[in-house]
Amino acid sequence: MFPVWNFDGSSTGQAEGLITEIHIKPVNAYHCCIPRASSSVPWIVVLAECFLPTGEPTPDNSRAVARRIFDKGLGTHPWFGMEQEYFLVKDGHPYGWCPTCPPASQGPYYCATGSECIRGRKHVDLHYEVCLQMGLKICGTNAEVAFGQWEFQVGPCEGIEMGDQLVVARWVLLRILELEGLDADFRAKPILGDWNGSGLHTNFSTGPLGHRVVWKSFINILKD
């Protein structure tokens, strides 16, 4: 796919001392469609794992841990669908919020329409469209319970692909928001008080489990 590359790990807090070289091994690649002011030339986003010069994964290489687990259960065909909630943020505050007075209580914002209840839809829509153009399995978006909170869904994906697609979809969102001076906050509870938190709802099944569920449903239909 792409050659193994390297960088100075002391620049990213991943290495210290005399030996600071970190090797990055490409594991996936996507044709990127994020608008760029400098050029219209197509470019490629490469997802990689980080390794020490010894060949061991870096301590923060959680993909290597997940890969070992998934490799043990390839025959089960684990399927995932993930629902990523987040807040749009500008200048350290939820997008559209007054810094000194919060918006009206939750209730009218979930899956809402209209400027009274919605902020940032154009950024959310652009994120969705770019992900589709890149071949990511994004399958939906919606406004969430709190003002300025959104969600996107990715999947179904099998095994380690789920993690790859989610990480790249998050990265695409951050790059798109960066163009407008915005950010995304994925933390579980960024706003104190009676405001909705952000989760990563995970839907899970396996090949054998799905077959059993379908078969039982088919039998029940015949009985009825």
N, C-alpha and C positions, 0 to 999 in steps of 0.2 A: 504493500500500500504506500507507505512513506518510510523513509529511513529513520532509525533511532537518532535522536538529537541530544544536545546537552545544554545546560546553563549553569550559572553560578548560584548555588543554593543559598549562599549567604545573603543574596539580594532579596530573597523571599522568606527568610527565617526558617528555611528547611535544612540548613547545614551550618556548621561552625567549625573553627579550628583551621588546620592546614589543608585538609581535603574537603572542598566544598562543591565538587562537581556533582550534579544531579542529571541522570539520564532520563529522557522522556521517550517512552515507547508508544507510538500511535496504535490506537485500538479501534477507532472509528473516524469517519470523515463525512462531511456534509457540504454540499454546494450552498454557499451563503448568499442570501438575497437581501441583506440589510442595506438600506439606502446609504450611500456614502457621498459626501459633498465633493470629495477630491477626485473621484473616478467612478465610471460605470462598468469597469472591467470586472467580470465575475471572479469570485474568490472562494476559497475553501476553508472551512473550520475543521480543525483536526483535534479530536479528543485523544488524550494520551494519559498513560500511567507514569508515575515518577518512581525511579529506582536509584538506589545508592550504587557507587562504583563496584561494590561487591556483588551486585546482582540482586540484592534483597530489596523488597519494596520499601519506600520511605515510610516512616511511622504514620504519616497522614494519608497514605495510599489506601483508603478504605475500599476502593474498587477491587484491589487484589484480594482482600479478605472475602468480599462478596463473591468474587469469581471462583475461589476455592470451594465455597459452599454450593454455588450453583452447579459446578462441575460434578459434584457428587450425586445430583438429582436430575441429570439431563433427561432420563427416561420418563420422568413424571410430567414434563412439559408444563412448568409453572407459569401461569398467566397472571399478569398484573394490570390494573388500571388505577391511575393515581389522580387525585383532585388537589391541586396546589392552590391554597389560599394565600393572599398577600395584600398588603396595603400599598397604594401609591403614596410616595413621599416627596415633598418639596421643601427644601431648607429646614430639614429636620422635623417637619410636621406632616401629618396626614394630608394628602393633597385635597384642597378645597376647604380645609378647616381654618377657622380663625384662630390664631395663636392664643388669644385671651378668652375666647368663649366657644365651647363645643357646639356642634350642630344639634338639631332636635333629636330626641330619643330614637332608638332603633325601632324599626317597624316598616317604614315606607321605602327602604333602600334595596331590599333583596329583590333581584331580577327587575329592578325599576326601569322606568323610562322618564325622560324629561330632565331639564337642567336643575330643577329644584332638588332632585334626589341623586343625580349622577354627575360624577366628575371623571374625566379621563378616558371616555369610551374610545376615542379615536386611537389612543395608544394601545388599548387592549385589542381593538380590531386589527391594527397593523401587526401586532405581535402574532395574532392568530394567522393572518395571511402569509406572513414571512415564514412561519413554522411549516405551513402547508407547502409552500414553494420549495422549502428545503427537504421535504420528504419526511418530516417528523410526524408522528402519529397523534398530533393534537386533534381533539375531537369535540371541543366545545369551550365556551367561556360564559361567565355570568357575573353580574354584580352581586356582591355578598351582603351580609346582614348589616354591617357597619358602613357608615358613609365613607366613601373613598376606598373601600375594600373590594377586591375582585378575586376571581378564581378561574383557573384554566384546567382542563382535563387532558391527560395524555394516556393513550393505550387503546386497546389492549396490546401489551408487549410481552414477549416470552423471556424469562430469565434475566440475565444481566443487561439485555437491551433496554429494559425498563429504566434502570438507573442511568444509562447513557442518554436516553431520550429526555429524561426529566432534567438532567444537568444541563444539557444543551438548550432546552427550552427556557430554563431559567436564565442562562447566559444571553440568549437572544432577547429576552425581555429587558434585561439590564442594559444591553447595548442600545435598544430602541429608545428606552426612557432617557438614557444619557444624552441623546440628540436634543431633547427638550429641557434639559436641566432637571430631570426628575430621577427618582430612584424607586426601588421596590424593597419593602421590608417583609422578610419571610419569617420573622420571629413569631413564636407562639402567642405571646401576649404583649404586643408593643404599646398598647394603650391601657392604662390602669382604669379601674372603675367598671361600670356596667356597660362595657363595650365588648363586642364579639372578638374572640381570639382567632388566630389563623392556624389551621391544621393542614395535614397532608393525608387526607382520607385515602385508604388503600383497599382496593377491591382485589380479591385473590381467588384463584381456582387452579386446578390441575387438569390435565387431559383425562385421567381416569375418573376424577370426581365429576367433571362435566358430563362424561358419558353416563355415569350412574344417575345423575340428576335428570338428564334428558330421558333416559330409559324409564325411570320411575314415573315421570310426568306422562310419558306415552302410555304406560300401563294404566295409570289413573284415568286418562282420557277414555281408554277402551272400556274400563269398568263403568264409567258414567254413560 
